[in-house]
Amino acid sequence: MQVRIYHNPRCSKSRQTLALLREQGIEPQIVEYLKEPPDADTLAEITAMLGIGARELMRHKEKEYRELGLDEPELDERTLLKALSAHPRLIERPIVVCNGRAALGRPPEQVLEILPQ
């Protein structure tokens, strides 16, 4: 079972989610997405697994969101995905991916739903 976490070590929810995975006996592949941002195609796969659009994956309170005008409703999905890749601080976190499924760790226990029983 391959489990990947898109992790920000400075984020308490991300640290809690990583700890929860380890409590379950899982040592995930850790992607520090601020250092290694996922590309737009990877983000498209993740949003599809989450069942949401790119805008729902964005942190709307970050200053880049306002500065880049990402609240404009006419922006298409590809433009938003590219913005997320170029400005990874905008990505909501943490994201856990396992066996073609993904979950946001908000709250951290939500990621347990995608893990095999």
TIRO-2110 file (N, C-alpha, C; in Angstrom, 1 decimal):
// TIRO-2110
0.9, -1.2, 0.0, N, 1, A
0.0, 0.0, 0.0, CA, 1, A
0.9, 1.2, 0.0, C, 1, A
0.7, 2.1, -1.0, N, 2, A
1.5, 3.3, -1.1, CA, 2, A
0.6, 4.5, -0.6, C, 2, A
1.1, 5.2, 0.4, N, 3, A
0.4, 6.3, 0.9, CA, 3, A
1.3, 7.5, 0.8, C, 3, A
0.8, 8.6, 0.3, N, 4, A
1.5, 9.8, 0.1, CA, 4, A
0.8, 10.9, 0.8, C, 4, A
1.6, 11.8, 1.5, N, 5, A
1.0, 13.0, 2.1, CA, 5, A
1.7, 14.2, 1.6, C, 5, A
0.8, 15.1, 1.1, N, 6, A
1.3, 16.4, 0.7, CA, 6, A
1.3, 17.3, 2.0, C, 6, A
2.5, 17.5, 2.5, N, 7, A
2.7, 17.9, 3.9, CA, 7, A
3.4, 19.3, 4.0, C, 7, A
3.0, 20.1, 5.0, N, 8, A
3.6, 21.3, 5.4, CA, 8, A
4.0, 21.1, 6.9, C, 8, A
5.3, 20.9, 7.2, N, 9, A
5.6, 20.7, 8.6, CA, 9, A
5.3, 21.9, 9.5, C, 9, A
5.0, 23.0, 9.0, N, 10, A
4.7, 24.2, 9.9, CA, 10, A
3.2, 24.2, 10.2, C, 10, A
2.4, 23.4, 9.5, N, 11, A
0.9, 23.4, 9.7, CA, 11, A
0.5, 22.3, 10.8, C, 11, A
-0.2, 22.7, 11.8, N, 12, A
-0.6, 21.8, 12.8, CA, 12, A
-1.5, 20.7, 12.3, C, 12, A
-2.4, 21.0, 11.4, N, 13, A
-3.3, 19.9, 10.9, CA, 13, A
-2.4, 18.9, 10.1, C, 13, A
-1.5, 19.4, 9.4, N, 14, A
-0.6, 18.5, 8.6, CA, 14, A
0.2, 17.6, 9.5, C, 14, A
0.8, 18.2, 10.6, N, 15, A
1.5, 17.4, 11.6, CA, 15, A
0.6, 16.4, 12.3, C, 15, A
-0.6, 16.8, 12.6, N, 16, A
-1.5, 15.9, 13.2, CA, 16, A
-1.9, 14.7, 12.3, C, 16, A
-2.1, 15.0, 11.0, N, 17, A
-2.4, 14.0, 10.1, CA, 17, A
-1.3, 13.0, 9.9, C, 17, A
-0.1, 13.5, 9.8, N, 18, A
1.1, 12.6, 9.7, CA, 18, A
1.2, 11.7, 10.9, C, 18, A
1.0, 12.3, 12.1, N, 19, A
1.1, 11.5, 13.3, CA, 19, A
0.0, 10.4, 13.3, C, 19, A
-1.2, 10.8, 12.9, N, 20, A
-2.3, 9.8, 12.8, CA, 20, A
-2.0, 8.7, 11.9, C, 20, A
-1.4, 8.9, 10.7, N, 21, A
-1.0, 7.9, 9.8, CA, 21, A
0.0, 7.0, 10.5, C, 21, A
1.0, 7.6, 11.2, N, 22, A
2.0, 6.8, 11.8, CA, 22, A
1.4, 5.9, 13.0, C, 22, A
0.4, 6.5, 13.7, N, 23, A
-0.3, 5.7, 14.7, CA, 23, A
-0.9, 4.5, 14.1, C, 23, A
-1.3, 4.6, 12.8, N, 24, A
-2.0, 3.5, 12.1, CA, 24, A
-0.9, 2.5, 11.6, C, 24, A
0.3, 2.7, 11.8, N, 25, A
1.4, 1.9, 11.3, CA, 25, A
1.8, 2.2, 9.9, C, 25, A
1.5, 3.3, 9.4, N, 26, A
1.8, 3.7, 8.0, CA, 26, A
2.9, 4.8, 8.0, C, 26, A
3.9, 4.5, 7.3, N, 27, A
5.0, 5.5, 7.1, CA, 27, A
4.8, 6.0, 5.6, C, 27, A
4.1, 7.1, 5.5, N, 28, A
3.8, 7.6, 4.1, CA, 28, A
5.0, 8.2, 3.4, C, 28, A
4.9, 8.3, 2.1, N, 29, A
5.8, 9.1, 1.3, CA, 29, A
5.5, 10.5, 1.6, C, 29, A
6.4, 11.3, 2.1, N, 30, A
6.1, 12.7, 2.4, CA, 30, A
6.6, 13.6, 1.3, C, 30, A
5.7, 14.4, 0.8, N, 31, A
6.0, 15.4, -0.2, CA, 31, A
5.8, 16.7, 0.5, C, 31, A
6.9, 17.4, 0.7, N, 32, A
6.8, 18.8, 1.2, CA, 32, A
6.5, 19.7, 0.1, C, 32, A
5.2, 19.9, -0.2, N, 33, A
4.8, 20.5, -1.4, CA, 33, A
5.3, 22.0, -1.6, C, 33, A
5.7, 22.6, -0.5, N, 34, A
6.2, 24.0, -0.6, CA, 34, A
7.6, 23.9, -1.3, C, 34, A
8.3, 22.8, -1.0, N, 35, A
9.7, 22.7, -1.6, CA, 35, A
9.6, 22.0, -3.0, C, 35, A
8.6, 21.1, -3.1, N, 36, A
8.4, 20.3, -4.4, CA, 36, A
7.0, 20.4, -4.8, C, 36, A
6.6, 21.5, -5.4, N, 37, A
5.2, 21.7, -5.7, CA, 37, A
4.8, 20.7, -6.8, C, 37, A
3.6, 20.1, -6.6, N, 38, A
3.0, 19.2, -7.7, CA, 38, A
2.7, 20.1, -8.9, C, 38, A
2.9, 19.4, -10.1, N, 39, A
2.6, 20.2, -11.3, CA, 39, A
1.1, 20.2, -11.5, C, 39, A
0.6, 20.9, -12.5, N, 40, A
-0.8, 21.1, -12.8, CA, 40, A
-1.5, 19.8, -13.1, C, 40, A
-0.8, 18.9, -13.8, N, 41, A
-1.4, 17.6, -14.1, CA, 41, A
-1.6, 16.7, -12.8, C, 41, A
-0.7, 16.7, -12.0, N, 42, A
-0.8, 16.0, -10.7, CA, 42, A
-1.9, 16.6, -9.9, C, 42, A
-2.0, 17.9, -9.8, N, 43, A
-3.1, 18.6, -9.1, CA, 43, A
-4.4, 18.3, -9.7, C, 43, A
-4.5, 18.1, -11.0, N, 44, A
-5.8, 17.7, -11.7, CA, 44, A
-6.2, 16.3, -11.2, C, 44, A
-5.2, 15.4, -11.1, N, 45, A
-5.5, 14.1, -10.6, CA, 45, A
-6.0, 14.1, -9.2, C, 45, A
-5.3, 14.9, -8.4, N, 46, A
-5.7, 15.0, -7.0, CA, 46, A
-7.1, 15.6, -6.8, C, 46, A
-7.4, 16.6, -7.5, N, 47, A
-8.7, 17.2, -7.4, CA, 47, A
-9.8, 16.2, -7.9, C, 47, A
-9.5, 15.5, -8.9, N, 48, A
-10.4, 14.4, -9.4, CA, 48, A
-10.7, 13.4, -8.3, C, 48, A
-9.6, 13.0, -7.7, N, 49, A
-9.7, 12.0, -6.6, CA, 49, A
-10.5, 12.5, -5.4, C, 49, A
-10.3, 13.8, -5.2, N, 50, A
-11.1, 14.5, -4.1, CA, 50, A
-12.5, 14.8, -4.4, C, 50, A
-12.8, 14.8, -5.8, N, 51, A
-14.1, 15.1, -6.2, CA, 51, A
-14.5, 16.6, -6.1, C, 51, A
-13.4, 17.4, -6.2, N, 52, A
-13.6, 18.9, -6.1, CA, 52, A
-12.9, 19.6, -7.3, C, 52, A
-13.2, 20.8, -7.5, N, 53, A
-12.5, 21.6, -8.4, CA, 53, A
-11.3, 22.3, -7.8, C, 53, A
-10.4, 22.9, -8.7, N, 54, A
-9.2, 23.5, -8.2, CA, 54, A
-9.5, 24.7, -7.2, C, 54, A
-10.6, 25.4, -7.5, N, 55, A
-10.9, 26.5, -6.6, CA, 55, A
-11.2, 26.1, -5.2, C, 55, A
-11.8, 24.9, -5.0, N, 56, A
-12.1, 24.3, -3.7, CA, 56, A
-10.8, 23.9, -3.0, C, 56, A
-9.7, 23.7, -3.7, N, 57, A
-8.5, 23.2, -3.1, CA, 57, A
-7.6, 24.4, -2.7, C, 57, A
-8.1, 25.6, -3.0, N, 58, A
-7.3, 26.8, -2.7, CA, 58, A
-7.6, 27.4, -1.4, C, 58, A
-6.6, 27.9, -0.8, N, 59, A
-6.7, 28.7, 0.5, CA, 59, A
-7.0, 30.1, 0.1, C, 59, A
-8.2, 30.5, 0.3, N, 60, A
-8.7, 31.8, -0.2, CA, 60, A
-8.2, 33.0, 0.7, C, 60, A
-7.7, 32.7, 1.9, N, 61, A
-7.3, 33.8, 2.7, CA, 61, A
-5.8, 34.1, 2.5, C, 61, A
-5.1, 33.4, 1.7, N, 62, A
-3.7, 33.7, 1.4, CA, 62, A
-3.6, 35.0, 0.5, C, 62, A
-2.6, 35.8, 0.8, N, 63, A
-2.6, 37.1, 0.0, CA, 63, A
-2.4, 36.8, -1.5, C, 63, A
-1.7, 35.7, -1.9, N, 64, A
-1.6, 35.5, -3.3, CA, 64, A
-2.9, 35.3, -4.0, C, 64, A
-3.9, 34.7, -3.3, N, 65, A
-5.2, 34.5, -3.9, CA, 65, A
-5.8, 35.8, -4.3, C, 65, A
-5.7, 36.8, -3.5, N, 66, A
-6.2, 38.2, -3.8, CA, 66, A
-5.4, 38.8, -4.9, C, 66, A
-4.0, 38.8, -4.7, N, 67, A
-3.1, 39.5, -5.5, CA, 67, A
-3.2, 39.0, -7.0, C, 67, A
-3.4, 37.7, -7.1, N, 68, A
-3.4, 37.1, -8.5, CA, 68, A
-4.8, 37.1, -9.1, C, 68, A
-5.8, 37.7, -8.4, N, 69, A
-7.2, 37.8, -8.9, CA, 69, A
-7.8, 36.4, -9.1, C, 69, A
-7.5, 35.4, -8.2, N, 70, A
-8.0, 34.1, -8.4, CA, 70, A
-9.5, 33.9, -8.0, C, 70, A
-10.1, 35.0, -7.5, N, 71, A
-11.5, 34.9, -7.2, CA, 71, A
-12.4, 35.3, -8.4, C, 71, A
-11.7, 35.6, -9.5, N, 72, A
-12.5, 35.9, -10.7, CA, 72, A
-13.2, 34.6, -11.2, C, 72, A
-14.6, 34.6, -11.3, N, 73, A
-15.3, 33.4, -11.7, CA, 73, A
-15.0, 32.9, -13.1, C, 73, A
-14.5, 33.8, -14.0, N, 74, A
-14.3, 33.3, -15.4, CA, 74, A
-13.0, 32.5, -15.6, C, 74, A
-12.2, 32.4, -14.5, N, 75, A
-11.0, 31.7, -14.7, CA, 75, A
-11.3, 30.2, -14.8, C, 75, A
-10.7, 29.5, -15.8, N, 76, A
-11.0, 28.1, -16.0, CA, 76, A
-10.1, 27.2, -15.1, C, 76, A
-10.5, 26.0, -15.1, N, 77, A
-9.8, 25.0, -14.2, CA, 77, A
-8.3, 24.9, -14.4, C, 77, A
-7.9, 24.9, -15.7, N, 78, A
-6.5, 24.7, -16.0, CA, 78, A
-5.7, 25.9, -15.5, C, 78, A
-6.2, 27.1, -15.6, N, 79, A
-5.6, 28.3, -15.1, CA, 79, A
-5.4, 28.3, -13.6, C, 79, A
-6.5, 27.8, -12.9, N, 80, A
-6.4, 27.7, -11.5, CA, 80, A
-5.4, 26.6, -11.0, C, 80, A
-5.3, 25.5, -11.7, N, 81, A
-4.4, 24.4, -11.4, CA, 81, A
-2.9, 24.9, -11.6, C, 81, A
-2.7, 25.7, -12.7, N, 82, A
-1.4, 26.2, -12.9, CA, 82, A
-1.0, 27.2, -11.8, C, 82, A
-2.0, 28.0, -11.3, N, 83, A
-1.7, 29.0, -10.2, CA, 83, A
-1.4, 28.2, -9.0, C, 83, A
-2.1, 27.1, -8.7, N, 84, A
-1.8, 26.3, -7.5, CA, 84, A
-0.3, 25.8, -7.6, C, 84, A
0.1, 25.3, -8.7, N, 85, A
1.4, 24.7, -8.9, CA, 85, A
2.5, 25.8, -8.8, C, 85, A
2.2, 27.0, -9.3, N, 86, A
3.2, 28.1, -9.3, CA, 86, A
3.2, 28.7, -7.9, C, 86, A
2.1, 28.6, -7.1, N, 87, A
2.0, 29.3, -5.8, CA, 87, A
1.5, 28.2, -4.8, C, 87, A
2.4, 27.3, -4.4, N, 88, A
1.9, 26.2, -3.6, CA, 88, A
1.4, 26.5, -2.2, C, 88, A
1.7, 27.7, -1.8, N, 89, A
1.1, 28.2, -0.5, CA, 89, A
-0.4, 28.2, -0.6, C, 89, A
-1.0, 28.3, -1.8, N, 90, A
-2.4, 28.3, -2.0, CA, 90, A
-3.1, 26.9, -1.8, C, 90, A
-2.3, 25.9, -1.8, N, 91, A
-2.9, 24.5, -1.7, CA, 91, A
-3.3, 24.2, -0.3, C, 91, A
-4.6, 23.8, -0.2, N, 92, A
-5.1, 23.4, 1.1, CA, 92, A
-4.4, 22.1, 1.5, C, 92, A
-4.2, 22.0, 2.8, N, 93, A
-3.4, 20.9, 3.3, CA, 93, A
-3.9, 20.4, 4.6, C, 93, A
-3.5, 19.2, 4.9, N, 94, A
-2.7, 18.2, 4.1, CA, 94, A
-3.6, 17.4, 3.2, C, 94, A
-3.0, 16.8, 2.2, N, 95, A
-3.7, 15.9, 1.3, CA, 95, A
-3.0, 14.6, 1.4, C, 95, A
-3.8, 13.5, 1.6, N, 96, A
-3.3, 12.2, 1.6, CA, 96, A
-3.9, 11.4, 0.4, C, 96, A
-3.0, 10.7, -0.3, N, 97, A
-3.4, 9.9, -1.4, CA, 97, A
-3.0, 8.5, -1.1, C, 97, A
-4.0, 7.6, -1.4, N, 98, A
-3.8, 6.1, -1.2, CA, 98, A
-4.7, 5.4, -2.2, C, 98, A
-4.0, 4.5, -3.0, N, 99, A
-4.8, 3.6, -3.9, CA, 99, A
-5.8, 4.3, -4.7, C, 99, A
-5.4, 5.4, -5.4, N, 100, A
-6.3, 6.1, -6.3, CA, 100, A
-7.4, 6.9, -5.6, C, 100, A
-7.3, 7.1, -4.3, N, 101, A
-8.2, 7.9, -3.6, CA, 101, A
-7.5, 9.0, -2.8, C, 101, A
-8.1, 10.1, -2.5, N, 102, A
-7.5, 11.2, -1.8, CA, 102, A
-8.4, 11.7, -0.8, C, 102, A
-7.9, 12.3, 0.3, N, 103, A
-8.7, 13.0, 1.3, CA, 103, A
-7.9, 14.2, 1.9, C, 103, A
-8.6, 15.2, 2.2, N, 104, A
-8.0, 16.3, 3.0, CA, 104, A
-8.0, 16.0, 4.4, C, 104, A
-6.9, 16.3, 5.1, N, 105, A
-6.8, 16.1, 6.5, CA, 105, A
-7.4, 17.2, 7.4, C, 105, A
-8.6, 17.6, 7.1, N, 106, A
-9.3, 18.6, 7.8, CA, 106, A
-10.7, 18.1, 8.1, C, 106, A
-11.0, 17.5, 9.2, N, 107, A
-10.0, 17.2, 10.3, CA, 107, A
-9.1, 16.0, 9.9, C, 107, A
-8.0, 15.8, 10.7, N, 108, A
-7.1, 14.7, 10.3, CA, 108, A
-7.8, 13.3, 10.2, C, 108, A
-8.7, 13.0, 11.0, N, 109, A
-9.4, 11.7, 11.0, CA, 109, A
-10.1, 11.4, 9.7, C, 109, A
-10.3, 12.4, 8.9, N, 110, A
-11.0, 12.2, 7.6, CA, 110, A
-10.1, 11.4, 6.6, C, 110, A
-8.8, 11.4, 6.8, N, 111, A
-8.0, 10.6, 5.9, CA, 111, A
-8.1, 9.1, 6.2, C, 111, A
-8.6, 8.7, 7.3, N, 112, A
-8.8, 7.3, 7.6, CA, 112, A
-9.8, 6.6, 6.7, C, 112, A
-10.7, 7.4, 6.1, N, 113, A
-11.8, 6.9, 5.3, CA, 113, A
-11.2, 6.3, 4.0, C, 113, A
-10.0, 6.7, 3.5, N, 114, A
-9.5, 6.2, 2.3, CA, 114, A
-8.5, 5.1, 2.5, C, 114, A
-8.1, 4.8, 3.7, N, 115, A
-7.2, 3.7, 4.0, CA, 115, A
-7.9, 2.4, 4.0, C, 115, A
-7.2, 1.3, 3.5, N, 116, A
-7.8, 0.0, 3.5, CA, 116, A
-8.0, -0.4, 5.0, C, 116, A
-9.1, -1.2, 5.2, N, 117, A
-9.4, -1.6, 6.6, CA, 117, A
-8.6, -2.8, 7.0, C, 117, A
END
